[in-house]
Amino acid sequence: MTDYVYLDNAATTFPKPPEVIREMCDFYLTRGVNPGRTGFDLALEAEQTVLEARAALTRFFGGTVRDRLVFSLNVTDALNLLIGSALSPGDHFITTCLEHNSVLRPAYQQAGRGVEVDFVPFDEHGYVDPDDIAARIKSNTRLVVMNHGSNVIGTIQPVAAVGRVCRERGVLFAIDAAQTAGLVGIDMAAMNIDVVCFTGHKSLFGPTGTGGMYVAEHVDIWPCRSGGTGVKSALKTQVAEYPWRMEFGTLNTMGIAGLLAAQRWIAGRGGVAAIYEHEMAHARRLRDGLAAIEGVRLYCADMERDHLPVFVFNVDGLPAEQTGQLLDVEHDVITRTGLHCAPRVHEGIGTFEADGTVRFSPGIFTTDRDVERAINAVADIAQYARQRHARAGASVTAAT
Ligand SMILES: Cc1ncc(COP(=O)(O)O)c(C=O)c1O
């Protein structure tokens, strides 16, 4: 197998802990039946796994009622469900320019239905000002959805301050915790968050196809979807009680078993804060290494402020895609290039027209040697770009 350096953990953490994979296999080998539908022993055992996962994630997000933790396919699915369910034509919806397409596209869709949508910009350091959000709240503002941590520039947003304002003004407040869940502590009660939307396969170390949301007890939204829940089958409407109100069809039980094992694994690694410190140490070294290379441009990478172990850069004279290809093909360094599904972030940092940036996102399994190899690889590519630029300059001079 190629000895590669994996720096694309913001896309999905890799590898997954063996404990997670083993638990998923065990689930399917021993109790992989459909829970919540019937009462035979195996179904109850499968149900027990799902209940434990709900309970573990409820505690993880500072929630109080296990059944308010609902599962979905991923955070995109959860955000679509939330945005599609909470808003009606004539409502006002506030979100930010930091969002991923999993919020932007549902927002555009709502705008097409007659919802008024406001996109709040971020400052030159990559942070949204809570006062800017507060100033936009109106009598018909129904929902604020905010990115907790950027998958592009890595900045962690002041969600608690925004939560306080929303709570005071009676506006529903939700966060997209795709990048932060598992890296930054989230306490819904303390942060006045009404709905946390999460995905299982990033820093929660679960498998793909898992995610969901925790909906605080005082929140009352009726879903824009309906379908089989396994309970109250004679009803013509969606079941009102949670979790069934917000879950449709058979759950990804094997994935949920993995997500539960991942919760235990995170605790065994010393918890969220310990994992964050570990990853940030690598991210800072990478950032410092790249900052010292001539011709490398970093964006909003001040990691002394609230920041994730995620940052983007470009090498002068090379499109991001080419830098990414050279990293991959010549150096076995795996990254993600382009607009990262967050075009408005690139508009904000001035890289939209250039087709984006290269992203480095180290993870828990990144080593010192990986960091060194990645820095050396970028240094090599930057040198190549400088030489190419110098040669092009020399041939222009010779021709004139
Ligand atoms: C901030 C953010 N939101 C949403 C998503 C979408 O995640 P998923 O594909 O798991 O739904 C991502 C994934 O990169 C993300 O980084």
The ligand as an SDF file (V2000), in Angstrom:
LIG
                    3D

 16 16  0  0  0  0  0  0  0  0999 V2000
  -19.6380   22.7300    7.3410 C   0  0  0  0  0  0  0  0  0  0  0  0
  -20.2100   21.5430    6.6190 C   0  0  0  0  0  0  0  0  0  0  0  0
  -21.5390   21.4240    6.5060 N   0  0  0  0  0  0  0  0  0  0  0  0
  -22.0820   20.3880    5.8840 C   0  0  0  0  0  0  0  0  0  0  0  0
  -21.3310   19.3870    5.3430 C   0  0  0  0  0  0  0  0  0  0  0  0
  -21.9950   18.2250    4.6600 C   0  0  0  0  0  0  0  0  0  0  0  0
  -21.7090   17.0380    5.3280 O   0  0  0  0  0  0  0  0  0  0  0  0
  -22.3700   15.6590    4.8590 P   0  0  0  0  0  0  0  0  0  0  0  0
  -21.8850   15.4360    3.4640 O   0  0  0  0  0  0  0  0  0  0  0  0
  -21.8920   14.6660    5.8170 O   0  0  0  0  0  0  0  0  0  0  0  0
  -23.8470   15.8690    4.8910 O   0  0  0  0  0  0  0  0  0  0  0  0
  -19.9490   19.4640    5.4200 C   0  0  0  0  0  0  0  0  0  0  0  0
  -19.0920   18.4460    4.7920 C   0  0  0  0  0  0  0  0  0  0  0  0
  -18.0170   18.7080    4.3210 O   0  0  0  0  0  0  0  0  0  0  0  0
  -19.3700   20.5650    6.0860 C   0  0  0  0  0  0  0  0  0  0  0  0
  -18.0550   20.6840    6.2050 O   0  0  0  0  0  0  0  0  0  0  0  0
  1  2  1  0
  2  3  1  0
  2 15  2  0
  3  4  2  0
  4  5  1  0
  5  6  1  0
  5 12  2  0
  6  7  1  0
  7  8  1  0
  8  9  2  0
  8 10  1  0
  8 11  1  0
 12 13  1  0
 12 15  1  0
 13 14  2  0
 15 16  1  0
M  END
$$$$
